[in-house]
Amino acid sequence: MSDAEILLLGAIAGLTIFIGLPIARIRAMPTSIRALLNATAAGVLVFLLIETFEHSFEPVEEAVKDSEWGTFVGRGLLFIACVGIGLVGLVYYDRWLKRRGEELHFGPGAASTSELSFVRRVHRLNEGHRLALLIAFGIGLHNFSEGLAIGQSAAQDKISLAVLLIIGFGLHNTTEAFGIVGPLAAEGQRPTWGFLATCGLIGGGPTFFGTLIGQSYVSEWLSISFLALAAGSILYVIVELIGVAFKLGHKEMLMWGLLLGIVLGFGTELALVAAGV
């Protein structure tokens, strides 16, 4: 299998996220169902959080087992820094966008045309849409790391493993769409097809770029960085989704949705294990 074919399949594995996105366009959805979808999104992200923490921290543990203390310190500090950036950095970034959007109402000042356009567009989004974008960003970081795994397997001539990863990650990404759809369904407004396409590209597109880089550059440190960033950002989004859930009410739907999301996540993981991935 050629490098181009691996890249194409890597892109397809990421873009399967589009399969679940149209759910957000369903009209007249009852509040209880919207609460269930929002909670299911949180449940899927809980699974992703466990998975990303596990894989990003594994190299740190390996350094301790091998008594490589210098490597342990470096990897440990990188892990903590990236989790912190993903978790706390999104708080300040979201605050900056809101403040910058308010300032731009009084004139562009020193802002460039591109910055002005981008900030105003994001500032005009409601809370659910902004949260969906943040979720897509966190999933994108996670999927970039999955792309690295695909590319690095192909670079080491483990083509069968690379193909299995592509199939497995493709199936897995279909459930990740619920993470993006959740807050959109919770707010009760239909997103445009253009907005859903943007979220899909942000969430699924990085799989292609991860595959591209992984084929030419193998780095444990790069993998730790992106997985830890993803873990921090996913944790931030889970907290936000729980906040939305309490506003919607339907506590029983919150718990059922969390359970359903976690089952979906671990179910796809078990399917990968059964397939030998």
N, C-alpha and C positions, 0 to 999 in steps of 0.2 A: 504494500500500500504506500502510495507516494505521500510526501509532506503536504501537498495541496489537498489531497483527499482527507488526511487527518484534520487539517484546518477546517475544511468544509463540515465534516462531521462534528468537530468541536463547536462550531457556530450553531449547528442544528441542536446540539445538546443544550446549549444555553437558551436558545430561542423557543424551546418547548414551553417556556414560562408563559407564552402568549395564549396557550390553550385555555388556561383558567381565567384570564383577565376579562373576557366578555361578560362574566357573571355580574360585574359591577354595573352593567347597563340594564339590568332587569328593572322594570317599572313597578311602582306601588308595592314595595316590599314592606311587610309588617315590621313593626319595631322589634318584636321578639326575634324574627329571622335576622334582622340587621344586627341585633345584639349577638346572636349565635355566630354569624359570619365574622364579626369583629373578634370574638373570643377564640374562634377557630384559628384566625390569623395569629393571635397571640400564642396559641398552643403550638402551631407549626414553628413559630420563632423560638419558643422555649426549646424545642428539639434541636433547632439549628444552633442555639446558644450552647447547648450541651456538646454538640458535635464540634463546633469551632473551638470551644475551650479545650476540649480533649486533644484535638489534633495540633493546636497551636502550642499547648503546654508539653506535649509529648517529647519534643526535642530537648526541652529544659530538663525533664526527668532523665532522659538518656544521658545527658552530660553528667548528672549526679551519679548514676549507676556506673559510668565509666571513669569516675573520679577525675573528670576534666574540669577542674574548678574555674579556670580562666574562661573556658567556653560557657560554663554554667552561669557565671556572673554576666557575661555579655548577652547571652540568650535571655536570661531572667530579666535584665534591665530592659531589653528590647520588648519583651512580652508585656511588662508592666507599662512601659511608655506608650505602646500602641493601643493597649486596652484603654488606658487613660485618655488618649487622644480621641478614640472612637466614642467613648462614653461622655466625657466632659466637653470635648471639643464641639460636639453637635449642639450642646446647650448654648454655647457662646456663638456658634455660627448662626443658629436660628434667631438668637437675640439680635445679632448684628444685621441680619437680613431685614427684620422688622424695623429696627431703628433706622437703617439706611433707606428703607422704603418710605418711612415717614419724612425723612430729611429731603428726599427727592421731590416731595410734593411742593417744596419751596423753590425748586430750581435745580438743575443738574450740577451746578458748581463746577468742581474739577473732575467730575465723573466722566469717563469715556462714554461714547454712544453705546457700545456693546454692554458695558456695565450697567448703564442706565436702563437699557431694555431688559436685561436679565433680572435685575433686582426688582424692577417694577412688576414684571410678570410674576415672580415668586411672591412678592408682597400682596398681589391681588388675589392669590389663592387663599381659600379658606383653610381652616385647621385640618380638616380631613385630607384635602389634597396635598398640603405640605407634609403631613405625616406619611402619606403614601409615597411621596418622593424620597423621604428619609429611609423608609423601609426598602424601597428599590435600591437605594445607595448601599445599605448594609448587605442586602442580598447580592448586589453586584460585586462587592469585595469578597464575599464568600465564594461566588462563582468564579472569580478570577483565580482563586486558589485551586478550585477544581480544575480549571483550564490548565494551570501549571502542572497538576498531576497527570493530566492527559498528555501534554506536550513532553514532559520529562520521561514518561513511559515510552513514548514513541522514539525519543532521542536515544534511549537505551536499547532500542530494537525489541522492546516488549510489545509488539503490535497487538497481540491477542488481548493483553491486559488493557492497552489503550482503548481498544474497541469495546471491551466490557465496561470500562469506565464511562465511555461516551453513552452507551445504552443506559447504564445505571443512572448517571447524572441527568440524562434527558428525562427519564421517568421521574426522578426526584424533583426536578425543576417545575414539573407540572403542579406539584403541591405547593411550591413556594409562591405561586401566583396568589394563593389565598392570603398570604401576608400583605400583599399590596391591595387586594380587593377589600379586605376587612374594614379599614377606616373609611373607605369610599362608600361602602354599603351602610356603615354606621351613621353617616351624615345625611343619608336619604336623598342625595342629589346624584343624577346620572353624569358621570364624567364623559368628556368627549372622546371620540376614537383617537384623536391626536394625542390627548393626554395619556391614554392607556398605552399607545404606541411608544411614547417617550419613556414611561415607566418600564415597559418591557425591554426596551433597548438598554436602559440604565441597569436593570436587574440581570438581564440575560446576555447582553453583548460582551461583558468582560470575560466570559468563558472563551470566546474566540481569541481575545488578546492574550489571555493567560496561556492558551494552547500555543500561540505564536511564539511567546517568550520562552515557554517551557521547552520547546523544541531546540532552542539555540542556547539557552542559559539555565543551568541547574543550580539552585541556591536554596539551602535550608533557611538562611536568614530572611530571604524574600518571602518564603512561604509563611514563616512565623509572623512577619510584619503584617501581611494582608489578612491572615486568619485572626490575629489578635485585634486588628482594627475592626474587622467584621464583628467579632465577639462584643467589643465595646459598643459599637453602634446598634447592634441587635438588642443588647440589654437596655439601652436608652429607649428604643422603640417599644419594647415590651412594656416598660413602665408607662409610656404614653398611651398605649392601647388599653391597659388596665384602667387608666384614668377615664378614657372614653367609655369603657364598659360600665363604670359606676355612674356616669352621667345618663346612660341609656336605661339603667335599671335592669330588671330581669336577672337577678343574681343566679337563678338556677340555670339560665342560658349561658351565663359566664362560665360556670363550672362545667357544663356539658360541652361547651365549645372548646374550652381548654383541653378537656379530655380527648375530644375528637381530633383536635389539631396535633396533640402529642401522639395519638395512635396513628394518624396519617404519616407523621414523620418517621416514627419507628417502624411502621409497616413497610414503607419504601426502603428503609435501611435493611430490614430483614430480607426483602426481595433481592437486594444487591448481594447480601451474604449468601443467599441460596443460589444465586447465579455464579458464585465464585469470585465476585469482585473484591 
